[in-house]
């Protein structure tokens, strides 16, 4: 835990960064505000891919009911992933660089 003077210095540094380079401040704070991390996205991807593969395998082997169930489950998981993790641009917009 930081002491009161250290917290004031830290807040002053944050205010200085935001004032001098708002693009950098946005980039640094974007991950904190992003919500669930990369691990949850990977888990959703693994679940929907495996269930889709299982569904296709069941359909190929003639198990129509379980195959359709697995494919529908894969579609639901994929839709939940899209709702929970909306698509974001791959890179932030270029920020004008300033020399100090």
Biopython code that builds the backbone (N, CA, C, O; Angstrom):
import numpy as np
from Bio.PDB.StructureBuilder import StructureBuilder

atoms = [
    (1, "UNK", "N", (0.837, -1.181, 0.000)),
    (1, "UNK", "CA", (0.000, 0.000, 0.000)),
    (1, "UNK", "C", (0.882, 1.244, 0.000)),
    (1, "UNK", "O", (1.857, 1.331, 0.747)),
    (2, "UNK", "N", (0.533, 2.176, -0.827)),
    (2, "UNK", "CA", (1.313, 3.412, -0.914)),
    (2, "UNK", "C", (0.889, 4.388, 0.174)),
    (2, "UNK", "O", (-0.273, 4.441, 0.580)),
    (3, "UNK", "N", (1.862, 5.152, 0.628)),
    (3, "UNK", "CA", (1.541, 6.182, 1.613)),
    (3, "UNK", "C", (0.815, 7.336, 0.916)),
    (3, "UNK", "O", (0.765, 7.404, -0.312)),
    (4, "UNK", "N", (0.267, 8.220, 1.707)),
    (4, "UNK", "CA", (-0.484, 9.367, 1.169)),
    (4, "UNK", "C", (0.368, 10.232, 0.237)),
    (4, "UNK", "O", (-0.101, 10.576, -0.848)),
    (5, "UNK", "N", (1.601, 10.600, 0.614)),
    (5, "UNK", "CA", (2.428, 11.404, -0.305)),
    (5, "UNK", "C", (2.763, 10.659, -1.597)),
    (5, "UNK", "O", (2.792, 11.258, -2.672)),
    (6, "UNK", "N", (3.015, 9.345, -1.490)),
    (6, "UNK", "CA", (3.313, 8.559, -2.695)),
    (6, "UNK", "C", (2.111, 8.494, -3.616)),
    (6, "UNK", "O", (2.266, 8.553, -4.836)),
    (7, "UNK", "N", (0.912, 8.372, -3.055)),
    (7, "UNK", "CA", (-0.304, 8.353, -3.870)),
    (7, "UNK", "C", (-0.502, 9.677, -4.591)),
    (7, "UNK", "O", (-0.901, 9.701, -5.755)),
    (8, "UNK", "N", (-0.219, 10.795, -3.891)),
    (8, "UNK", "CA", (-0.346, 12.103, -4.537)),
    (8, "UNK", "C", (0.632, 12.237, -5.690)),
    (8, "UNK", "O", (0.276, 12.750, -6.750)),
    (9, "UNK", "N", (1.876, 11.774, -5.491)),
    (9, "UNK", "CA", (2.882, 11.843, -6.556)),
    (9, "UNK", "C", (2.441, 10.978, -7.739)),
    (9, "UNK", "O", (2.563, 11.392, -8.892)),
    (10, "UNK", "N", (1.930, 9.783, -7.457)),
    (10, "UNK", "CA", (1.466, 8.898, -8.518)),
    (10, "UNK", "C", (0.320, 9.532, -9.310)),
    (10, "UNK", "O", (0.309, 9.475, -10.540)),
    (11, "UNK", "N", (-0.631, 10.126, -8.619)),
    (11, "UNK", "CA", (-1.746, 10.786, -9.315)),
    (11, "UNK", "C", (-1.265, 11.974, -10.145)),
    (11, "UNK", "O", (-1.793, 12.232, -11.226)),
    (12, "UNK", "N", (-0.273, 12.689, -9.644)),
    (12, "UNK", "CA", (0.282, 13.812, -10.401)),
    (12, "UNK", "C", (0.980, 13.309, -11.673)),
    (12, "UNK", "O", (0.874, 13.930, -12.731)),
    (13, "UNK", "N", (1.684, 12.194, -11.562)),
    (13, "UNK", "CA", (2.329, 11.607, -12.745)),
    (13, "UNK", "C", (1.269, 11.184, -13.756)),
    (13, "UNK", "O", (1.424, 11.424, -14.953)),
    (14, "UNK", "N", (0.194, 10.556, -13.283)),
    (14, "UNK", "CA", (-0.898, 10.142, -14.186)),
    (14, "UNK", "C", (-1.514, 11.340, -14.886)),
    (14, "UNK", "O", (-1.759, 11.298, -16.091)),
    (15, "UNK", "N", (-1.769, 12.415, -14.134)),
    (15, "UNK", "CA", (-2.350, 13.618, -14.745)),
    (15, "UNK", "C", (-1.411, 14.220, -15.785)),
    (15, "UNK", "O", (-1.862, 14.707, -16.821)),
    (16, "UNK", "N", (-0.119, 14.189, -15.515)),
    (16, "UNK", "CA", (0.861, 14.718, -16.462)),
    (16, "UNK", "C", (0.872, 13.896, -17.751)),
    (16, "UNK", "O", (0.917, 14.450, -18.849)),
    (17, "UNK", "N", (0.831, 12.569, -17.608)),
    (17, "UNK", "CA", (0.819, 11.708, -18.801)),
    (17, "UNK", "C", (-0.440, 11.950, -19.618)),
    (17, "UNK", "O", (-0.371, 12.066, -20.842)),
    (18, "UNK", "N", (-1.592, 12.029, -18.953)),
    (18, "UNK", "CA", (-2.849, 12.255, -19.670)),
    (18, "UNK", "C", (-2.820, 13.604, -20.392)),
    (18, "UNK", "O", (-3.287, 13.716, -21.525)),
    (19, "UNK", "N", (-2.275, 14.615, -19.740)),
    (19, "UNK", "CA", (-2.233, 15.945, -20.353)),
    (19, "UNK", "C", (-1.248, 15.999, -21.521)),
    (19, "UNK", "O", (-1.527, 16.639, -22.535)),
    (20, "UNK", "N", (-0.098, 15.332, -21.386)),
    (20, "UNK", "CA", (0.914, 15.446, -22.434)),
    (20, "UNK", "C", (0.681, 14.494, -23.599)),
    (20, "UNK", "O", (0.997, 14.830, -24.740)),
    (21, "UNK", "N", (0.131, 13.304, -23.330)),
    (21, "UNK", "CA", (-0.070, 12.318, -24.395)),
    (21, "UNK", "C", (-1.350, 11.515, -24.134)),
    (21, "UNK", "O", (-1.287, 10.418, -23.580)),
    (22, "UNK", "N", (-2.509, 12.054, -24.530)),
    (22, "UNK", "CA", (-3.761, 11.352, -24.263)),
    (22, "UNK", "C", (-3.846, 9.994, -24.955)),
    (22, "UNK", "O", (-4.486, 9.080, -24.434)),
    (23, "UNK", "N", (-3.216, 9.848, -26.115)),
    (23, "UNK", "CA", (-3.230, 8.568, -26.817)),
    (23, "UNK", "C", (-2.544, 7.479, -26.015)),
    (23, "UNK", "O", (-3.039, 6.355, -25.930)),
    (24, "UNK", "N", (-1.407, 7.811, -25.427)),
    (24, "UNK", "CA", (-0.683, 6.854, -24.597)),
    (24, "UNK", "C", (-1.503, 6.500, -23.359)),
    (24, "UNK", "O", (-1.565, 5.336, -22.963)),
    (25, "UNK", "N", (-2.121, 7.491, -22.757)),
    (25, "UNK", "CA", (-2.942, 7.238, -21.573)),
    (25, "UNK", "C", (-4.101, 6.303, -21.911)),
    (25, "UNK", "O", (-4.420, 5.408, -21.129)),
    (26, "UNK", "N", (-4.728, 6.501, -23.056)),
    (26, "UNK", "CA", (-5.818, 5.630, -23.478)),
    (26, "UNK", "C", (-5.316, 4.218, -23.717)),
    (26, "UNK", "O", (-5.963, 3.251, -23.316)),
    (27, "UNK", "N", (-4.181, 4.094, -24.359)),
    (27, "UNK", "CA", (-3.604, 2.785, -24.631)),
    (27, "UNK", "C", (-3.255, 2.051, -23.345)),
    (27, "UNK", "O", (-3.485, 0.846, -23.246)),
    (28, "UNK", "N", (-2.708, 2.749, -22.366)),
    (28, "UNK", "CA", (-2.312, 2.127, -21.114)),
    (28, "UNK", "C", (-3.504, 1.727, -20.251)),
    (28, "UNK", "O", (-3.425, 0.742, -19.517)),
    (29, "UNK", "N", (-4.594, 2.465, -20.323)),
    (29, "UNK", "CA", (-5.756, 2.154, -19.487)),
    (29, "UNK", "C", (-6.777, 1.287, -20.196)),
    (29, "UNK", "O", (-7.735, 0.844, -19.562)),
    (30, "UNK", "N", (-6.614, 1.027, -21.478)),
    (30, "UNK", "CA", (-7.604, 0.249, -22.225)),
    (30, "UNK", "C", (-7.703, -1.174, -21.706)),
    (30, "UNK", "O", (-8.803, -1.726, -21.669)),
    (31, "UNK", "N", (-6.621, -1.780, -21.311)),
    (31, "UNK", "CA", (-6.653, -3.169, -20.838)),
    (31, "UNK", "C", (-7.411, -3.291, -19.527)),
    (31, "UNK", "O", (-8.140, -4.261, -19.318)),
    (32, "UNK", "N", (-7.245, -2.307, -18.636)),
    (32, "UNK", "CA", (-7.955, -2.345, -17.356)),
    (32, "UNK", "C", (-9.453, -2.284, -17.559)),
    (32, "UNK", "O", (-10.201, -2.980, -16.872)),
    (33, "UNK", "N", (-9.899, -1.467, -18.485)),
    (33, "UNK", "CA", (-11.325, -1.291, -18.715)),
    (33, "UNK", "C", (-11.891, -2.358, -19.640)),
    (33, "UNK", "O", (-13.101, -2.401, -19.862)),
    (34, "UNK", "N", (-11.039, -3.217, -20.182)),
    (34, "UNK", "CA", (-11.464, -4.193, -21.170)),
    (34, "UNK", "C", (-12.320, -5.327, -20.655)),
    (34, "UNK", "O", (-12.981, -5.987, -21.458)),
    (35, "UNK", "N", (-12.344, -5.591, -19.356)),
    (35, "UNK", "CA", (-13.136, -6.683, -18.825)),
    (35, "UNK", "C", (-12.373, -7.984, -18.856)),
    (35, "UNK", "O", (-11.170, -8.010, -18.594)),
    (36, "UNK", "N", (-13.060, -9.064, -19.172)),
    (36, "UNK", "CA", (-12.427, -10.378, -19.141)),
    (36, "UNK", "C", (-11.235, -10.461, -20.078)),
    (36, "UNK", "O", (-11.210, -9.824, -21.132)),
    (37, "UNK", "N", (-10.281, -11.229, -19.694)),
    (37, "UNK", "CA", (-9.038, -11.292, -20.445)),
    (37, "UNK", "C", (-9.041, -12.302, -21.567)),
    (37, "UNK", "O", (-10.073, -12.838, -21.971)),
    (38, "UNK", "N", (-7.856, -12.529, -22.042)),
    (38, "UNK", "CA", (-7.641, -13.375, -23.204)),
    (38, "UNK", "C", (-7.985, -14.834, -22.919)),
    (38, "UNK", "O", (-8.452, -15.543, -23.810)),
    (39, "UNK", "N", (-7.760, -15.286, -21.698)),
    (39, "UNK", "CA", (-8.012, -16.673, -21.348)),
    (39, "UNK", "C", (-9.460, -17.082, -21.544)),
    (39, "UNK", "O", (-9.736, -18.190, -22.004)),
    (40, "UNK", "N", (-10.384, -16.203, -21.202)),
    (40, "UNK", "CA", (-11.808, -16.513, -21.370)),
    (40, "UNK", "C", (-12.161, -16.629, -22.851)),
    (40, "UNK", "O", (-12.955, -17.487, -23.239)),
    (41, "UNK", "N", (-11.573, -15.769, -23.670)),
    (41, "UNK", "CA", (-11.817, -15.853, -25.113)),
    (41, "UNK", "C", (-11.319, -17.164, -25.688)),
    (41, "UNK", "O", (-11.985, -17.786, -26.517)),
    (42, "UNK", "N", (-10.139, -17.582, -25.242)),
    (42, "UNK", "CA", (-9.580, -18.841, -25.718)),
    (42, "UNK", "C", (-10.456, -20.009, -25.277)),
    (42, "UNK", "O", (-10.663, -20.949, -26.045)),
    (43, "UNK", "N", (-10.969, -19.963, -24.059)),
    (43, "UNK", "CA", (-11.845, -21.035, -23.574)),
    (43, "UNK", "C", (-13.106, -21.128, -24.428)),
    (43, "UNK", "O", (-13.518, -22.227, -24.800)),
    (44, "UNK", "N", (-13.723, -19.988, -24.745)),
    (44, "UNK", "CA", (-14.899, -19.996, -25.623)),
    (44, "UNK", "C", (-14.538, -20.613, -26.979)),
    (44, "UNK", "O", (-15.284, -21.435, -27.511)),
    (45, "UNK", "N", (-13.392, -20.210, -27.532)),
    (45, "UNK", "CA", (-12.983, -20.728, -28.838)),
    (45, "UNK", "C", (-12.782, -22.240, -28.808)),
    (45, "UNK", "O", (-13.213, -22.946, -29.720)),
    (46, "UNK", "N", (-12.129, -22.735, -27.760)),
    (46, "UNK", "CA", (-11.882, -24.175, -27.657)),
    (46, "UNK", "C", (-13.199, -24.935, -27.558)),
    (46, "UNK", "O", (-13.371, -25.966, -28.208)),
    (47, "UNK", "N", (-14.126, -24.433, -26.751)),
    (47, "UNK", "CA", (-15.407, -25.128, -26.566)),
    (47, "UNK", "C", (-16.199, -25.174, -27.861)),
    (47, "UNK", "O", (-16.730, -26.225, -28.220)),
    (48, "UNK", "N", (-16.287, -24.048, -28.572)),
    (48, "UNK", "CA", (-17.125, -24.079, -29.777)),
    (48, "UNK", "C", (-16.480, -24.882, -30.898)),
    (48, "UNK", "O", (-17.183, -25.545, -31.661)),
    (49, "UNK", "N", (-15.147, -24.836, -31.014)),
    (49, "UNK", "CA", (-14.484, -25.611, -32.062)),
    (49, "UNK", "C", (-14.622, -27.111, -31.785)),
    (49, "UNK", "O", (-14.941, -27.881, -32.691)),
    (50, "UNK", "N", (-14.385, -27.524, -30.544)),
    (50, "UNK", "CA", (-14.496, -28.946, -30.217)),
    (50, "UNK", "C", (-15.921, -29.461, -30.388)),
    (50, "UNK", "O", (-16.126, -30.564, -30.894)),
    (51, "UNK", "N", (-16.905, -28.669, -29.969)),
    (51, "UNK", "CA", (-18.286, -29.134, -30.128)),
    (51, "UNK", "C", (-18.699, -29.155, -31.602)),
    (51, "UNK", "O", (-19.479, -30.018, -32.004)),
    (52, "UNK", "N", (-18.195, -28.232, -32.408)),
    (52, "UNK", "CA", (-18.495, -28.271, -33.838)),
    (52, "UNK", "C", (-17.865, -29.509, -34.483)),
    (52, "UNK", "O", (-18.496, -30.178, -35.301)),
    (53, "UNK", "N", (-16.618, -29.807, -34.109)),
    (53, "UNK", "CA", (-15.971, -31.005, -34.646)),
    (53, "UNK", "C", (-16.689, -32.284, -34.204)),
    (53, "UNK", "O", (-16.856, -33.213, -34.994)),
    (54, "UNK", "N", (-17.104, -32.322, -32.953)),
    (54, "UNK", "CA", (-17.852, -33.469, -32.460)),
    (54, "UNK", "C", (-19.174, -33.620, -33.207)),
    (54, "UNK", "O", (-19.578, -34.732, -33.547)),
    (55, "UNK", "N", (-19.841, -32.501, -33.458)),
    (55, "UNK", "CA", (-21.098, -32.541, -34.205)),
    (55, "UNK", "C", (-20.908, -33.079, -35.612)),
    (55, "UNK", "O", (-21.694, -33.904, -36.076)),
    (56, "UNK", "N", (-19.869, -32.615, -36.293)),
    (56, "UNK", "CA", (-19.593, -33.089, -37.649)),
    (56, "UNK", "C", (-19.247, -34.576, -37.625)),
    (56, "UNK", "O", (-19.700, -35.338, -38.480)),
    (57, "UNK", "N", (-18.452, -34.982, -36.652)),
    (57, "UNK", "CA", (-18.090, -36.397, -36.535)),
    (57, "UNK", "C", (-19.332, -37.259, -36.303)),
    (57, "UNK", "O", (-19.475, -38.320, -36.911)),
    (58, "UNK", "N", (-20.218, -36.811, -35.434)),
    (58, "UNK", "CA", (-21.458, -37.562, -35.182)),
    (58, "UNK", "C", (-22.307, -37.649, -36.458)),
    (58, "UNK", "O", (-22.868, -38.701, -36.763)),
    (59, "UNK", "N", (-22.396, -36.553, -37.188)),
    (59, "UNK", "CA", (-23.184, -36.568, -38.414)),
    (59, "UNK", "C", (-22.581, -37.522, -39.445)),
    (59, "UNK", "O", (-23.312, -38.234, -40.134)),
    (60, "UNK", "N", (-21.268, -37.537, -39.550)),
    (60, "UNK", "CA", (-20.598, -38.438, -40.490)),
    (60, "UNK", "C", (-20.840, -39.896, -40.097)),
    (60, "UNK", "O", (-21.000, -40.755, -40.965)),
    (61, "UNK", "N", (-20.865, -40.175, -38.800)),
    (61, "UNK", "CA", (-21.064, -41.543, -38.318)),
    (61, "UNK", "C", (-22.536, -41.953, -38.280)),
    (61, "UNK", "O", (-22.863, -43.079, -37.904)),
    (62, "UNK", "N", (-23.420, -41.038, -38.671)),
    (62, "UNK", "CA", (-24.839, -41.368, -38.747)),
    (62, "UNK", "C", (-25.637, -41.071, -37.495)),
    (62, "UNK", "O", (-26.816, -41.417, -37.429)),
    (63, "UNK", "N", (-25.037, -40.448, -36.510)),
    (63, "UNK", "CA", (-25.749, -40.084, -35.286)),
    (63, "UNK", "C", (-26.348, -38.678, -35.467)),
    (63, "UNK", "O", (-25.761, -37.679, -35.049)),
    (64, "UNK", "N", (-27.502, -38.630, -36.084)),
    (64, "UNK", "CA", (-28.097, -37.351, -36.484)),
    (64, "UNK", "C", (-28.465, -36.483, -35.280)),
    (64, "UNK", "O", (-28.104, -35.306, -35.235)),
    (65, "UNK", "N", (-29.171, -37.045, -34.317)),
    (65, "UNK", "CA", (-29.620, -36.273, -33.152)),
    (65, "UNK", "C", (-28.477, -35.660, -32.363)),
    (65, "UNK", "O", (-28.434, -34.443, -32.183)),
    (66, "UNK", "N", (-27.538, -36.493, -31.882)),
    (66, "UNK", "CA", (-26.401, -35.923, -31.136)),
    (66, "UNK", "C", (-25.551, -34.972, -31.982)),
    (66, "UNK", "O", (-25.012, -33.993, -31.467)),
    (67, "UNK", "N", (-25.433, -35.259, -33.263)),
    (67, "UNK", "CA", (-24.650, -34.393, -34.144)),
    (67, "UNK", "C", (-25.263, -33.012, -34.268)),
    (67, "UNK", "O", (-24.568, -32.000, -34.169)),
    (68, "UNK", "N", (-26.581, -32.978, -34.487)),
    (68, "UNK", "CA", (-27.264, -31.684, -34.578)),
    (68, "UNK", "C", (-27.220, -30.950, -33.247)),
    (68, "UNK", "O", (-27.072, -29.728, -33.209)),
    (69, "UNK", "N", (-27.349, -31.701, -32.153)),
    (69, "UNK", "CA", (-27.268, -31.074, -30.827)),
    (69, "UNK", "C", (-25.917, -30.423, -30.593)),
    (69, "UNK", "O", (-25.840, -29.308, -30.077)),
    (70, "UNK", "N", (-24.846, -31.120, -30.974)),
    (70, "UNK", "CA", (-23.504, -30.569, -30.787)),
    (70, "UNK", "C", (-23.268, -29.359, -31.677)),
    (70, "UNK", "O", (-22.624, -28.400, -31.252)),
    (71, "UNK", "N", (-23.774, -29.385, -32.897)),
    (71, "UNK", "CA", (-23.612, -28.240, -33.811)),
    (71, "UNK", "C", (-24.393, -27.032, -33.294)),
    (71, "UNK", "O", (-23.902, -25.905, -33.350)),
    (72, "UNK", "N", (-25.607, -27.264, -32.791)),
    (72, "UNK", "CA", (-26.407, -26.160, -32.226)),
    (72, "UNK", "C", (-25.700, -25.594, -30.993)),
    (72, "UNK", "O", (-25.646, -24.378, -30.808)),
    (73, "UNK", "N", (-25.159, -26.480, -30.151)),
    (73, "UNK", "CA", (-24.421, -26.015, -28.973)),
    (73, "UNK", "C", (-23.218, -25.171, -29.393)),
    (73, "UNK", "O", (-22.949, -24.134, -28.786)),
    (74, "UNK", "N", (-22.499, -25.601, -30.419)),
    (74, "UNK", "CA", (-21.349, -24.837, -30.912)),
    (74, "UNK", "C", (-21.783, -23.456, -31.396)),
    (74, "UNK", "O", (-21.105, -22.460, -31.144)),
    (75, "UNK", "N", (-22.917, -23.404, -32.090)),
    (75, "UNK", "CA", (-23.413, -22.111, -32.576)),
    (75, "UNK", "C", (-23.794, -21.200, -31.414)),
    (75, "UNK", "O", (-23.548, -19.995, -31.464)),
    (76, "UNK", "N", (-24.392, -21.764, -30.371)),
    (76, "UNK", "CA", (-24.765, -20.953, -29.200)),
    (76, "UNK", "C", (-23.523, -20.415, -28.488)),
    (76, "UNK", "O", (-23.486, -19.249, -28.095)),
    (77, "UNK", "N", (-22.517, -21.260, -28.323)),
    (77, "UNK", "CA", (-21.287, -20.812, -27.665)),
    (77, "UNK", "C", (-20.605, -19.724, -28.496)),
    (77, "UNK", "O", (-20.091, -18.751, -27.943)),
    (78, "UNK", "N", (-20.598, -19.884, -29.803)),
    (78, "UNK", "CA", (-20.000, -18.873, -30.672)),
    (78, "UNK", "C", (-20.749, -17.545, -30.557)),
    (78, "UNK", "O", (-20.127, -16.484, -30.508)),
    (79, "UNK", "N", (-22.051, -17.601, -30.514)),
    (79, "UNK", "CA", (-22.842, -16.370, -30.377)),
    (79, "UNK", "C", (-22.607, -15.711, -29.018)),
    (79, "UNK", "O", (-22.500, -14.488, -28.931)),
    (80, "UNK", "N", (-22.529, -16.516, -27.963)),
    (80, "UNK", "CA", (-22.228, -15.956, -26.638)),
    (80, "UNK", "C", (-20.855, -15.298, -26.623)),
    (80, "UNK", "O", (-20.672, -14.253, -25.999)),
    (81, "UNK", "N", (-19.887, -15.909, -27.312)),
    (81, "UNK", "CA", (-18.552, -15.315, -27.389)),
    (81, "UNK", "C", (-18.599, -13.975, -28.101)),
    (81, "UNK", "O", (-17.959, -13.017, -27.669)),
    (82, "UNK", "N", (-19.349, -13.903, -29.180)),
    (82, "UNK", "CA", (-19.452, -12.638, -29.926)),
    (82, "UNK", "C", (-20.132, -11.558, -29.099)),
    (82, "UNK", "O", (-19.779, -10.383, -29.199)),
    (83, "UNK", "N", (-21.111, -11.950, -28.279)),
    (83, "UNK", "CA", (-21.793, -10.965, -27.429)),
    (83, "UNK", "C", (-20.888, -10.496, -26.291)),
    (83, "UNK", "O", (-20.880, -9.315, -25.944)),
    (84, "UNK", "N", (-20.131, -11.421, -25.716)),
    (84, "UNK", "CA", (-19.287, -11.069, -24.575)),
    (84, "UNK", "C", (-18.027, -10.323, -24.985)),
    (84, "UNK", "O", (-17.548, -9.460, -24.249)),
    (85, "UNK", "N", (-17.489, -10.649, -26.149)),
    (85, "UNK", "CA", (-16.259, -10.025, -26.633)),
    (85, "UNK", "C", (-16.502, -9.413, -27.998)),
    (85, "UNK", "O", (-16.150, -10.018, -29.011)),
    (86, "UNK", "N", (-17.095, -8.225, -28.052)),
    (86, "UNK", "CA", (-17.327, -7.609, -29.358)),
    (86, "UNK", "C", (-16.006, -7.351, -30.078)),
    (86, "UNK", "O", (-14.961, -7.173, -29.452)),
    (87, "UNK", "N", (-16.077, -7.336, -31.382)),
    (87, "UNK", "CA", (-14.884, -7.129, -32.194)),
    (87, "UNK", "C", (-14.344, -5.728, -31.967)),
    (87, "UNK", "O", (-15.083, -4.744, -32.007)),
    (88, "UNK", "N", (-13.045, -5.656, -31.728)),
    (88, "UNK", "CA", (-12.373, -4.372, -31.545)),
    (88, "UNK", "C", (-11.298, -4.257, -32.609)),
    (88, "UNK", "O", (-10.814, -5.279, -33.094)),
    (89, "UNK", "N", (-10.909, -3.048, -32.988)),
    (89, "UNK", "CA", (-9.854, -2.903, -33.977)),
    (89, "UNK", "C", (-8.571, -3.564, -33.488)),
    (89, "UNK", "O", (-8.275, -3.556, -32.293)),
    (90, "UNK", "N", (-7.819, -4.131, -34.412)),
    (90, "UNK", "CA", (-6.590, -4.836, -34.058)),
    (90, "UNK", "C", (-5.552, -3.893, -33.465)),
    (90, "UNK", "O", (-4.826, -4.265, -32.543)),
    (91, "UNK", "N", (-5.481, -2.693, -33.983)),
    (91, "UNK", "CA", (-4.509, -1.721, -33.492)),
    (91, "UNK", "C", (-5.211, -0.407, -33.199)),
    (91, "UNK", "O", (-6.154, -0.031, -33.895)),
    (92, "UNK", "N", (-4.748, 0.296, -32.165)),
    (92, "UNK", "CA", (-5.311, 1.620, -31.929)),
    (92, "UNK", "C", (-4.892, 2.583, -33.033)),
    (92, "UNK", "O", (-3.916, 2.350, -33.746)),
    (93, "UNK", "N", (-5.634, 3.645, -33.156)),
    (93, "UNK", "CA", (-5.310, 4.646, -34.173)),
    (93, "UNK", "C", (-3.928, 5.226, -33.901)),
    (93, "UNK", "O", (-3.526, 5.368, -32.746)),
    (94, "UNK", "N", (-3.208, 5.558, -34.954)),
    (94, "UNK", "CA", (-1.871, 6.132, -34.755)),
    (94, "UNK", "C", (-1.950, 7.414, -33.934)),
    (94, "UNK", "O", (-2.856, 8.230, -34.105)),
    (95, "UNK", "N", (-0.994, 7.564, -33.054)),
    (95, "UNK", "CA", (-0.947, 8.728, -32.185)),
    (95, "UNK", "C", (0.207, 9.610, -32.622)),
    (95, "UNK", "O", (1.303, 9.132, -32.916)),
    (96, "UNK", "N", (-0.062, 10.897, -32.657)),
    (96, "UNK", "CA", (0.972, 11.839, -33.044)),
    (96, "UNK", "C", (2.059, 11.845, -31.983)),
    (96, "UNK", "O", (1.775, 12.024, -30.798)),
    (97, "UNK", "N", (3.307, 11.650, -32.405)),
    (97, "UNK", "CA", (4.419, 11.612, -31.459)),
    (97, "UNK", "C", (4.935, 13.027, -31.210)),
    (97, "UNK", "O", (5.087, 13.833, -32.128)),
    (98, "UNK", "N", (5.190, 13.288, -29.958)),
    (98, "UNK", "CA", (5.725, 14.598, -29.586)),
    (98, "UNK", "C", (7.087, 14.408, -28.959)),
    (98, "UNK", "O", (7.312, 13.445, -28.227)),
    (99, "UNK", "N", (7.988, 15.313, -29.240)),
    (99, "UNK", "CA", (9.297, 15.256, -28.618)),
    (99, "UNK", "C", (9.280, 16.161, -27.408)),
    (99, "UNK", "O", (8.642, 17.214, -27.387)),
    (100, "UNK", "N", (10.003, 15.711, -26.402)),
    (100, "UNK", "CA", (10.032, 16.501, -25.152)),
    (100, "UNK", "C", (11.327, 17.263, -25.081)),
    (100, "UNK", "O", (11.562, 17.990, -24.116)),
]
sb = StructureBuilder()
sb.init_structure("model")
sb.init_model(0)
sb.init_chain("A")
sb.init_seg("    ")
for serial, (resi, resn, name, xyz) in enumerate(atoms, 1):
    if name == "N":
        sb.init_residue(resn, " ", resi, " ")
    sb.init_atom(name, np.array(xyz, "f"), 0.0, 1.0, " ", f" {name:<3s}", serial, name[0])
structure = sb.get_structure()
